[in-house]
Amino acid sequence: MNAIKVGSYIKFKRKELGITQIELSEKLNISFQAVSKWETGTTIPDTSILLELSEVLGVSVDRILLAGKDSGRNQSISIKSIIEGFDHILKVKECFGEHSTFYKGMIEGINTKMNMEIEDYLNNPYHLEVLYTEVIIQFLIEGYKVNMIDAETYIKNDKMLKIIKNKIAKYN
């Protein structure tokens, strides 16, 4: 285990969540200096805090200790689930209305975090396949398995399928 890599990964996940060292330390009831020591690789988190840290960062303990690498226990993700996830965004719009604070806040959050206009992607079949492909690639990078036959069922664009096939070969 490389303490510097583990610390860099903790810092990456903390920043990805948009929280400061102080905020993370408060969530874990520890000093911000302890978080700083982790992030610089001076120390690694104590085993008594790892489970709680993993919950706050939204990743497994394995992923923390392996500095973001896959533990070898690959999970599969179905492309149908990915597509359903995006369908649920539209369902929120339908249920709450496009002018509701909840829906507008969700869309604004996605647009800001992803630096995109999600509604433009959701309303354009080509852009939607690009979005699906990006999400599939992200899952592959994170160690998930994706079945190419599953991809061919839902993705019709040959260019997108080729990209997915290449990434499956690289990461699966």
C-alpha positions as CSV (number, residue, x, y, z in Angstrom):
1,M,0.0,0.0,0.0
2,N,1.4,3.4,-1.0
3,A,0.4,6.1,1.5
4,I,1.0,8.9,-0.9
5,K,-1.3,7.4,-3.5
6,V,-3.9,6.6,-0.9
7,G,-3.7,10.2,0.3
8,S,-3.9,11.6,-3.2
9,Y,-7.0,9.5,-3.8
10,I,-8.7,10.7,-0.6
11,K,-7.9,14.3,-1.6
12,F,-9.3,13.6,-5.1
13,K,-12.6,12.1,-3.7
14,R,-12.9,14.9,-1.1
15,K,-12.5,17.6,-3.8
16,E,-14.9,15.7,-6.1
17,L,-17.5,16.0,-3.4
18,G,-16.7,19.7,-3.0
19,I,-15.9,19.5,0.7
20,T,-12.9,21.0,2.6
21,Q,-10.5,19.2,4.8
22,I,-12.3,20.8,7.8
23,E,-15.7,19.6,6.6
24,L,-14.4,16.1,6.1
25,S,-12.8,16.1,9.5
26,E,-16.1,17.3,11.1
27,K,-18.0,14.5,9.5
28,L,-15.5,12.0,10.9
29,N,-15.1,13.7,14.3
30,I,-11.4,14.0,13.8
31,S,-8.9,16.9,13.4
32,F,-8.4,18.5,10.0
33,Q,-4.7,17.9,10.6
34,A,-5.4,14.2,10.4
35,V,-7.0,14.6,7.0
36,S,-4.1,16.8,5.9
37,K,-1.6,14.0,7.0
38,W,-3.6,11.4,5.0
39,E,-3.7,13.6,1.9
40,T,0.1,14.3,2.0
41,G,0.8,10.6,2.5
42,T,2.4,11.2,6.0
43,T,-0.1,8.7,7.5
44,I,-3.0,6.6,6.3
45,P,-6.4,6.5,8.0
46,D,-6.7,4.4,11.1
47,T,-8.7,1.2,10.6
48,S,-11.3,2.4,13.1
49,I,-12.2,5.3,10.8
50,L,-12.0,3.6,7.4
51,L,-15.6,2.4,7.2
52,E,-17.0,5.8,8.1
53,L,-14.5,7.5,5.6
54,S,-15.6,5.1,2.9
55,E,-19.3,6.1,3.5
56,V,-18.5,9.8,3.5
57,L,-16.5,9.5,0.2
58,G,-19.0,7.1,-1.3
59,V,-16.4,4.4,-2.2
60,S,-15.4,1.1,-0.7
61,V,-12.7,0.7,1.9
62,D,-10.9,-1.4,-0.8
63,R,-11.0,1.4,-3.2
64,I,-9.5,3.8,-0.6
65,L,-6.7,1.5,0.4
66,L,-5.9,0.7,-3.3
67,A,-5.8,4.4,-4.1
68,G,-8.8,4.2,-6.4
69,K,-7.9,1.0,-8.2
70,D,-10.3,-1.9,-8.6
71,S,-10.0,-4.6,-6.0
72,G,-10.4,-7.3,-8.6
73,R,-14.0,-8.0,-7.5
74,N,-15.5,-6.6,-10.6
75,Q,-19.2,-5.9,-10.7
76,S,-21.3,-5.7,-13.8
77,I,-23.5,-2.8,-14.8
78,S,-26.3,-3.2,-17.3
79,I,-26.6,-0.5,-19.9
80,K,-30.4,-0.8,-19.4
81,S,-29.8,0.5,-15.9
82,I,-27.8,3.5,-17.2
83,I,-30.5,4.4,-19.6
84,E,-33.2,4.0,-16.9
85,G,-31.2,6.4,-14.8
86,F,-31.4,9.1,-17.5
87,D,-35.1,8.3,-18.0
88,H,-35.6,9.0,-14.3
89,I,-34.3,12.5,-14.8
90,L,-37.2,13.0,-17.3
91,K,-39.6,11.4,-14.9
92,V,-38.6,13.9,-12.2
93,K,-39.4,16.7,-14.7
94,E,-42.8,15.0,-15.4
95,C,-43.6,14.5,-11.8
96,F,-42.5,17.8,-10.4
97,G,-42.8,20.1,-13.4
98,E,-40.0,21.7,-15.4
99,H,-40.4,25.0,-13.4
100,S,-40.2,23.3,-9.9
101,T,-37.3,24.3,-7.7
102,F,-36.5,20.7,-7.2
103,Y,-36.2,19.9,-11.0
104,K,-34.4,23.1,-11.8
105,G,-32.0,22.5,-8.9
106,M,-31.2,19.0,-10.1
107,I,-30.6,20.1,-13.7
108,E,-28.5,23.1,-12.6
109,G,-26.4,20.8,-10.4
110,I,-25.8,18.4,-13.3
111,N,-25.0,21.2,-15.7
112,T,-22.6,22.8,-13.3
113,K,-20.9,19.6,-12.1
114,M,-20.6,18.1,-15.6
115,N,-20.1,21.4,-17.5
116,M,-22.9,20.6,-20.0
117,E,-26.5,21.3,-20.8
118,I,-28.1,18.0,-19.8
119,E,-31.5,18.8,-21.3
120,D,-29.9,19.3,-24.7
121,Y,-28.4,15.8,-24.4
122,L,-31.7,14.3,-23.3
123,N,-33.6,15.8,-26.1
124,N,-31.2,14.8,-29.0
125,P,-31.0,11.0,-29.8
126,Y,-27.3,11.3,-31.0
127,H,-26.2,13.3,-28.0
128,L,-28.0,10.9,-25.8
129,E,-26.0,8.0,-27.2
130,V,-22.8,10.1,-26.6
131,L,-23.9,10.6,-23.0
132,Y,-24.7,6.8,-22.6
133,T,-21.2,6.0,-24.0
134,E,-19.5,8.5,-21.7
135,V,-21.2,6.9,-18.7
136,I,-20.4,3.4,-19.9
137,I,-16.7,4.3,-20.2
138,Q,-16.7,5.9,-16.8
139,F,-18.1,2.6,-15.3
140,L,-15.4,0.6,-17.2
141,I,-12.7,2.8,-15.9
142,E,-14.0,2.3,-12.3
143,G,-13.7,-1.4,-12.8
144,Y,-17.2,-2.4,-13.7
145,K,-17.9,-5.1,-16.4
146,V,-20.0,-4.2,-19.4
147,N,-21.3,-6.8,-21.8
148,M,-20.8,-5.8,-25.5
149,I,-24.0,-7.6,-26.5
150,D,-25.8,-5.5,-23.9
151,A,-24.2,-2.4,-25.5
152,E,-25.3,-3.4,-29.0
153,T,-28.9,-3.8,-27.8
154,Y,-29.1,-0.1,-26.7
155,I,-26.4,1.8,-28.6
156,K,-27.0,2.0,-32.3
157,N,-24.3,4.4,-33.4
158,D,-21.3,2.4,-34.9
159,K,-18.8,5.0,-33.7
160,M,-20.1,4.8,-30.1
161,L,-20.1,1.0,-30.3
162,K,-16.5,1.0,-31.5
163,I,-15.4,3.3,-28.6
164,I,-17.2,1.0,-26.1
165,K,-15.6,-2.1,-27.6
166,N,-12.1,-0.6,-27.4
167,K,-12.7,0.4,-23.8
168,I,-14.0,-3.0,-22.9
169,A,-10.9,-4.5,-24.3
170,K,-8.7,-2.2,-22.3
171,Y,-10.6,-2.3,-19.0
172,N,-12.4,-5.7,-18.8
